[in-house]
């Protein structure tokens, strides 16, 4: 696979992820925030099909500890994990829709959990899942994507 092929695959997976997150939020199938995500994982891990960990700042030690614990839990429970950079892009996509929440809740887009309540998200989820599987085959334990600014 050439660099150009990898770039196309990543771009396609990034677009699919954006579509999946927006659709999941509209269908109330998206849990936002580390604390809310931990509560859902504790109470009903079988309902979660994707865990998205988002951070642009790799120097935040506390956030990296949270990520390590979430990744471990997700691996133990067979939940697909994807790390993304581009938190501002996530804020553009998801933050404006939830204007009723306070600023602190809207700002915590570091962990997003997708649950699957309808078949509408299934095809999109399969594309993201395929990207994650291919990345793991290439020895990338936790697949990563960069969300492009628009």
MARBA-3410 file (N, C-alpha, C, O; in Angstrom, 1 decimal):
150
0.8,-1.2,0.0,0.0,0.0,0.0,0.9,1.2,0.0,1.8,1.4,0.8 ~ 0.7,2.2,-0.9,1.5,3.4,-1.0,1.0,4.4,0.0,0.0,4.3,0.6 ~ 1.8,5.5,0.2,1.5,6.5,1.1,0.2,7.2,0.6,-0.7,7.6,1.5 ~ 0.0,7.3,-0.7,-1.3,7.9,-1.2,-2.5,7.1,-0.9,-3.5,7.6,-0.5 ~ -2.3,5.7,-1.0,-3.4,4.8,-0.6,-3.8,5.0,0.9,-4.9,5.0,1.2
-2.7,5.0,1.7,-3.0,5.2,3.1,-3.7,6.5,3.4,-4.6,6.5,4.2 ~ -3.3,7.5,2.8,-3.9,8.8,2.9,-5.4,8.8,2.5,-6.2,9.4,3.2 ~ -5.7,8.1,1.4,-7.1,8.0,1.0,-7.9,7.2,2.0,-9.1,7.6,2.3 ~ -7.4,6.1,2.5,-8.1,5.3,3.4,-8.3,6.1,4.7,-9.4,6.0,5.3 ~ -7.3,6.8,5.2,-7.5,7.6,6.4,-8.5,8.7,6.2,-9.4,9.0,7.1
-8.5,9.3,5.0,-9.5,10.4,4.8,-10.9,9.8,4.7,-11.8,10.4,5.2 ~ -11.1,8.7,4.1,-12.4,8.0,4.0,-12.9,7.6,5.4,-14.0,7.8,5.7 ~ -12.0,7.1,6.2,-12.3,6.7,7.5,-12.7,7.9,8.4,-13.6,7.8,9.2 ~ -11.9,9.0,8.2,-12.2,10.2,8.9,-13.6,10.8,8.6,-14.3,11.2,9.5 ~ -14.0,10.7,7.3,-15.3,11.2,6.9,-16.4,10.3,7.4,-17.4,10.8,7.9
-16.1,9.0,7.4,-17.1,8.0,8.0,-17.3,8.3,9.5,-18.4,8.2,10.0 ~ -16.1,8.5,10.2,-16.2,8.8,11.6,-17.0,10.0,11.9,-17.9,10.0,12.8 ~ -16.8,11.1,11.1,-17.6,12.3,11.3,-19.1,12.1,11.1,-19.9,12.5,11.9 ~ -19.4,11.3,10.0,-20.8,11.0,9.8,-21.4,10.2,10.9,-22.5,10.4,11.3 ~ -20.6,9.2,11.4,-21.1,8.3,12.4,-21.4,9.1,13.7,-22.4,8.9,14.4
-20.5,10.0,14.1,-20.6,10.7,15.3,-21.8,11.7,15.3,-22.6,11.8,16.2 ~ -22.0,12.4,14.1,-23.1,13.3,14.0,-24.4,12.5,14.0,-25.4,13.0,14.7 ~ -24.5,11.4,13.3,-25.7,10.6,13.2,-26.0,10.0,14.6,-27.2,10.1,15.1 ~ -25.0,9.5,15.3,-25.2,9.0,16.6,-25.7,10.0,17.6,-26.5,9.8,18.5 ~ -25.2,11.2,17.5,-25.6,12.3,18.4,-27.1,12.7,18.1,-27.9,12.9,19.1
-27.5,12.7,16.9,-28.8,13.0,16.5,-29.8,11.9,17.0,-30.9,12.2,17.4 ~ -29.3,10.7,17.1,-30.2,9.6,17.5,-30.0,9.3,19.0,-30.5,8.3,19.5 ~ -29.3,10.2,19.7,-29.1,10.0,21.1,-28.4,8.7,21.4,-28.7,8.0,22.4 ~ -27.4,8.4,20.6,-26.6,7.2,20.7,-25.1,7.5,21.0,-24.2,6.7,20.8 ~ -24.9,8.7,21.5,-23.5,9.2,21.7,-23.4,9.7,23.1,-24.1,10.6,23.6
-22.4,9.1,23.8,-22.1,9.6,25.2,-20.8,10.4,25.1,-19.8,10.0,24.5 ~ -20.9,11.6,25.7,-19.8,12.5,25.6,-19.2,12.8,26.9,-19.9,13.1,27.9 ~ -17.9,12.8,27.0,-17.2,13.1,28.3,-16.6,11.9,29.0,-17.2,10.8,28.9 ~ -15.5,12.1,29.6,-14.8,11.0,30.3,-15.6,10.4,31.4,-15.8,9.2,31.6 ~ -16.2,11.3,32.2,-17.0,10.9,33.4,-18.2,10.1,32.9,-18.5,9.0,33.4
-19.0,10.7,32.0,-20.2,10.1,31.5,-19.9,8.7,30.8,-20.7,7.8,31.0 ~ -18.8,8.7,30.1,-18.4,7.5,29.4,-18.0,6.4,30.4,-18.4,5.2,30.2 ~ -17.3,6.7,31.5,-17.0,5.8,32.5,-18.2,5.2,33.2,-18.3,4.0,33.5 ~ -19.2,6.1,33.4,-20.5,5.6,34.0,-21.1,4.6,33.1,-21.6,3.5,33.6 ~ -21.2,4.9,31.8,-21.9,3.9,30.9,-21.1,2.6,30.8,-21.7,1.6,30.8
-19.8,2.7,30.7,-19.0,1.5,30.6,-19.1,0.7,31.8,-19.1,-0.6,31.8 ~ -19.3,1.3,33.0,-19.5,0.5,34.2,-20.8,-0.1,34.3,-20.9,-1.3,34.7 ~ -21.9,0.6,33.8,-23.2,0.0,33.9,-23.6,-0.9,32.7,-24.4,-1.8,32.9 ~ -23.2,-0.6,31.5,-23.6,-1.3,30.4,-22.6,-1.4,29.2,-22.8,-0.8,28.2 ~ -21.5,-2.0,29.5,-20.4,-2.1,28.5,-20.8,-2.8,27.2,-20.3,-2.5,26.1
-21.8,-3.7,27.3,-22.2,-4.4,26.1,-22.9,-3.6,25.0,-23.0,-3.9,23.9 ~ -23.4,-2.4,25.5,-24.1,-1.5,24.5,-23.2,-0.7,23.7,-23.6,-0.1,22.7 ~ -21.9,-0.6,24.1,-20.9,0.3,23.4,-20.3,-0.4,22.3,-19.8,-1.6,22.4 ~ -20.2,0.2,21.1,-19.6,-0.4,19.9,-18.3,0.3,19.5,-17.5,-0.2,18.7 ~ -18.2,1.5,19.9,-17.0,2.3,19.6,-16.6,3.3,20.6,-17.5,4.0,21.2
-15.3,3.4,21.0,-14.8,4.4,21.9,-13.8,5.3,21.1,-12.8,4.8,20.6 ~ -14.1,6.6,21.1,-13.3,7.5,20.4,-12.6,8.4,21.5,-13.2,9.0,22.3 ~ -11.3,8.3,21.5,-10.5,9.1,22.4,-9.8,10.3,21.7,-9.1,10.0,20.7 ~ -10.1,11.5,22.1,-9.7,12.7,21.3,-8.8,13.5,22.1,-9.1,13.9,23.3 ~ -7.6,13.9,21.6,-6.7,14.8,22.3,-5.7,15.3,21.3,-5.2,14.6,20.4
-5.4,16.6,21.4,-4.4,17.3,20.6,-3.1,17.5,21.4,-2.1,17.6,20.8 ~ -3.3,17.5,22.7,-2.1,17.7,23.6,-1.7,16.4,24.3,-2.3,16.0,25.2 ~ -0.6,15.9,23.8,-0.1,14.6,24.4,0.6,14.8,25.7,1.0,13.8,26.3 ~ 0.8,16.1,26.1,1.5,16.3,27.4,0.6,16.3,28.6,1.1,16.5,29.7 ~ -0.7,16.2,28.4,-1.6,16.2,29.6,-1.6,14.8,30.2,-2.2,13.9,29.7
-0.8,14.7,31.3,-0.6,13.4,31.9,-1.8,12.8,32.5,-2.1,11.6,32.3 ~ -2.7,13.6,33.1,-3.9,13.1,33.7,-4.8,12.5,32.6,-5.4,11.5,32.8 ~ -4.9,13.2,31.5,-5.7,12.7,30.3,-5.1,11.4,29.8,-5.9,10.5,29.5 ~ -3.8,11.3,29.7,-3.2,10.1,29.2,-3.5,8.9,30.2,-3.6,7.8,29.7 ~ -3.5,9.1,31.5,-3.9,8.1,32.4,-5.3,7.6,32.2,-5.6,6.4,32.2
-6.2,8.6,32.0,-7.6,8.2,31.8,-7.7,7.4,30.5,-8.4,6.4,30.4 ~ -7.0,7.8,29.5,-7.0,7.1,28.2,-6.5,5.7,28.3,-7.1,4.8,27.8 ~ -5.4,5.5,29.1,-4.9,4.2,29.3,-5.9,3.3,30.0,-6.0,2.1,29.6 ~ -6.6,3.8,31.0,-7.6,3.0,31.7,-8.8,2.7,30.8,-9.2,1.5,30.8 ~ -9.2,3.7,30.0,-10.3,3.4,29.1,-9.9,2.4,28.0,-10.7,1.5,27.7
-8.7,2.6,27.5,-8.3,1.6,26.4,-8.2,0.2,27.0,-8.7,-0.7,26.3 ~ -7.7,0.0,28.2,-7.6,-1.3,28.8,-9.0,-1.9,29.0,-9.2,-3.0,28.6 ~ -9.9,-1.1,29.5,-11.3,-1.6,29.7,-11.9,-2.0,28.4,-12.6,-3.0,28.3 ~ -11.8,-1.1,27.4,-12.4,-1.4,26.1,-11.8,-2.7,25.5,-12.5,-3.5,24.9 ~ -10.5,-2.8,25.6,-9.9,-4.1,25.0,-10.4,-5.3,25.7,-10.7,-6.3,25.1
-10.5,-5.2,27.1,-11.0,-6.4,27.8,-12.5,-6.7,27.5,-12.9,-7.9,27.6 ~ -13.2,-5.7,27.0,-14.6,-5.9,26.7,-14.9,-6.0,25.2,-16.1,-5.9,24.8 ~ -13.9,-6.0,24.4,-14.1,-6.2,22.9,-14.7,-4.9,22.2,-15.4,-5.1,21.3 ~ -14.4,-3.8,22.8,-15.0,-2.5,22.2,-13.9,-1.9,21.3,-12.7,-1.7,21.8 ~ -14.2,-1.6,20.1,-13.3,-0.9,19.2,-12.9,0.4,19.7,-13.7,1.2,20.1
-11.6,0.7,19.7,-11.1,2.0,20.1,-10.4,2.7,19.0,-9.8,2.1,18.1 ~ -10.6,4.1,18.9,-10.0,4.9,17.9,-9.5,6.2,18.6,-10.3,6.8,19.3 ~ -8.3,6.6,18.4,-7.8,7.8,18.9,-7.8,8.8,17.7,-7.4,8.5,16.6 ~ -8.2,10.0,18.0,-8.3,11.1,17.0,-7.6,12.4,17.6,-7.7,12.6,18.8 ~ -7.1,13.1,16.7,-6.7,14.5,17.0,-7.6,15.4,16.1,-8.0,15.0,15.1
-7.8,16.6,16.6,-8.7,17.5,16.0,-9.9,17.8,16.9,-11.0,17.7,16.4 ~ -9.6,18.1,18.1,-10.6,18.3,19.1,-11.5,19.5,18.7,-12.7,19.5,18.9 ~ -10.8,20.5,18.1,-11.6,21.7,17.6,-12.6,21.3,16.5,-13.7,21.8,16.5 ~ -12.2,20.4,15.7,-13.2,19.9,14.7,-14.4,19.2,15.3,-15.5,19.4,14.9 ~ -14.1,18.4,16.3,-15.2,17.7,17.1,-16.1,18.8,17.7,-17.3,18.6,17.8
-15.5,19.8,18.3,-16.3,20.9,18.9,-17.2,21.5,17.9,-18.3,21.8,18.2 ~ -16.7,21.7,16.6,-17.5,22.3,15.6,-18.6,21.4,15.2,-19.8,21.8,15.0 ~ -18.4,20.1,15.2,-19.4,19.1,14.8,-20.4,18.8,15.9,-21.6,18.7,15.6 ~ -20.0,18.7,17.1,-20.8,18.2,18.2,-21.2,19.3,19.2,-22.2,19.2,19.8 ~ -20.3,20.2,19.4,-20.5,21.2,20.5,-21.6,22.1,20.3,-22.4,22.4,21.2
-21.8,22.6,19.1,-22.9,23.6,18.8,-24.3,23.0,18.9,-25.2,23.7,19.2 ~ -24.4,21.7,18.7,-25.7,21.0,18.7,-26.2,20.9,20.1,-27.4,21.0,20.4 ~ -25.3,20.8,21.1,-25.7,20.6,22.5,-25.5,21.9,23.3,-24.9,21.9,24.4 ~ -26.0,23.0,22.8,-25.9,24.3,23.4,-26.5,24.4,24.8,-26.2,25.4,25.5 ~ -27.4,23.5,25.1,-28.1,23.6,26.4,-27.2,23.1,27.6,-27.5,23.4,28.7
-26.1,22.5,27.3,-25.2,22.0,28.4,-24.3,23.2,28.8,-24.1,24.1,28.0 ~ -23.8,23.0,30.0,-22.9,24.1,30.4,-21.5,23.9,29.7,-21.2,22.9,29.1 ~ -20.7,25.0,29.8,-19.5,25.0,29.0,-18.5,23.9,29.3,-17.9,23.3,28.5 ~ -18.5,23.5,30.6,-17.6,22.4,31.0,-18.0,21.1,30.4,-17.1,20.3,29.9 ~ -19.3,20.8,30.4,-19.7,19.5,29.7,-19.5,19.6,28.2,-19.1,18.6,27.6
-19.8,20.7,27.6,-19.5,20.8,26.2,-18.1,20.7,25.8,-17.7,20.1,24.8 ~ -17.2,21.1,26.7,-15.8,21.1,26.4,-15.1,19.8,26.5,-14.0,19.6,26.0 ~ -15.8,18.8,27.2,-15.1,17.5,27.4,-15.5,16.6,26.3,-16.3,15.7,26.4 ~ -14.8,16.8,25.2,-15.0,15.9,24.0,-13.8,14.9,23.9,-13.5,14.4,22.8 ~ -13.1,14.6,25.0,-12.0,13.8,25.0,-12.4,12.3,24.9,-11.6,11.5,24.4
-13.6,11.9,25.3,-14.0,10.6,25.2,-15.4,10.6,24.7,-16.3,11.2,25.2 ~ -15.7,9.8,23.6,-17.0,9.7,23.0,-17.3,8.2,22.9,-16.4,7.4,22.3 ~ -18.4,7.8,23.3,-18.9,6.4,23.2,-20.1,6.3,22.2,-21.0,7.1,22.4 ~ -20.0,5.4,21.3,-21.1,5.2,20.4,-21.8,3.9,20.7,-21.2,2.9,20.8 ~ -23.1,4.0,21.0,-24.0,2.8,21.1,-24.8,2.7,19.9,-25.0,3.6,19.1
-25.3,1.5,19.6,-26.0,1.2,18.4,-27.4,0.9,18.6,-27.7,-0.2,19.1 ~ -28.3,1.8,18.4,-29.7,1.6,18.6,-30.5,1.4,17.2,-31.7,1.1,17.3 ~ -29.8,1.7,16.1,-30.5,1.6,14.8,-29.5,1.0,13.8,-28.3,1.0,14.0 ~ -30.1,0.6,12.7,-29.3,0.1,11.6,-28.7,1.2,10.7,-27.8,0.9,9.9 ~ -29.2,2.4,10.9,-28.7,3.5,10.1,-27.2,3.7,10.3,-26.5,4.0,9.3
-26.7,3.6,11.5,-25.3,3.8,11.8,-24.4,2.5,11.5,-23.2,2.6,11.4 ~ -25.1,1.4,11.2,-24.3,0.2,11.1,-23.4,0.2,9.9,-22.2,-0.2,10.1 ~ -23.8,0.6,8.8,-22.9,0.6,7.6,-21.7,1.6,7.8,-20.6,1.3,7.5 ~ -22.0,2.7,8.4,-20.9,3.7,8.7,-19.9,3.1,9.7,-18.7,3.2,9.6 ~ -20.5,2.5,10.7,-19.7,1.9,11.8,-18.8,0.8,11.2,-17.6,0.6,11.6
-19.3,0.0,10.2,-18.5,-1.0,9.6,-17.3,-0.5,8.9,-16.2,-1.1,8.9 ~ -17.4,0.7,8.2,-16.3,1.3,7.6,-15.2,1.8,8.6,-14.0,1.5,8.4 ~ -15.7,2.4,9.7,-14.7,2.8,10.7,-14.1,1.5,11.3,-12.9,1.5,11.6 ~ -14.9,0.5,11.6,-14.4,-0.7,12.2,-13.3,-1.4,11.3,-12.4,-2.0,11.7 ~ -13.6,-1.4,10.0,-12.6,-2.0,9.0,-11.3,-1.2,9.0,-10.2,-1.8,9.0
-11.4,0.1,9.1,-10.2,0.9,9.2,-9.4,0.5,10.5,-8.2,0.3,10.4 ~ -10.1,0.3,11.6,-9.5,0.0,12.9,-8.8,-1.4,12.8,-7.7,-1.6,13.3 ~ -9.5,-2.4,12.2,-9.0,-3.7,12.0,-7.7,-3.7,11.1,-6.7,-4.3,11.5 ~ -7.7,-3.0,10.0,-6.6,-2.9,9.1,-5.4,-2.2,9.9,-4.3,-2.7,9.7 ~ -5.7,-1.2,10.7,-4.6,-0.5,11.4,-4.0,-1.5,12.4,-2.8,-1.5,12.6
-4.8,-2.3,13.1,-4.3,-3.3,14.0,-3.4,-4.3,13.3,-2.4,-4.8,13.9 ~ -3.8,-4.7,12.1,-3.0,-5.7,11.4,-1.6,-5.1,11.0,-0.7,-5.8,10.8 ~ -1.6,-3.8,11.0,-0.3,-3.1,10.7,0.4,-2.7,12.0,1.3,-1.8,12.0 ~ 0.1,-3.5,13.1,0.7,-3.3,14.4,0.5,-1.9,15.0,1.3,-1.5,15.8 ~ -0.6,-1.3,14.7,-1.0,-0.1,15.4,-2.1,-0.5,16.4,-3.3,-0.6,16.1
-1.7,-0.7,17.7,-2.6,-1.2,18.7,-3.8,-0.4,18.8,-4.9,-1.0,18.9 ~ -3.7,0.9,18.9,-4.8,1.8,18.9,-4.8,2.6,17.7,-3.9,3.5,17.6 ~ -5.7,2.4,16.7,-5.7,3.2,15.5,-5.9,4.6,15.7,-6.5,5.0,16.7 ~ -5.3,5.4,14.8,-5.4,6.9,15.0,-5.8,7.6,13.7,-5.5,7.1,12.6 ~ -6.6,8.6,13.9,-7.0,9.5,12.7,-6.8,10.9,13.1,-6.8,11.3,14.3
-6.6,11.7,12.1,-6.6,13.2,12.2,-7.8,13.7,11.6,-8.0,13.6,10.4 ~ -8.6,14.4,12.3,-9.8,15.1,11.8,-9.4,16.4,11.2,-8.9,17.3,11.9 ~ -9.7,16.6,9.9,-9.2,17.8,9.2,-10.2,19.0,9.5,-11.4,18.8,9.5 ~ -9.6,20.1,9.7,-10.4,21.3,9.9,-11.1,21.7,8.6,-10.6,21.4,7.5 ~ -12.3,22.3,8.7,-13.0,22.7,7.4,-13.0,24.2,7.3,-13.6,24.7,6.4
END
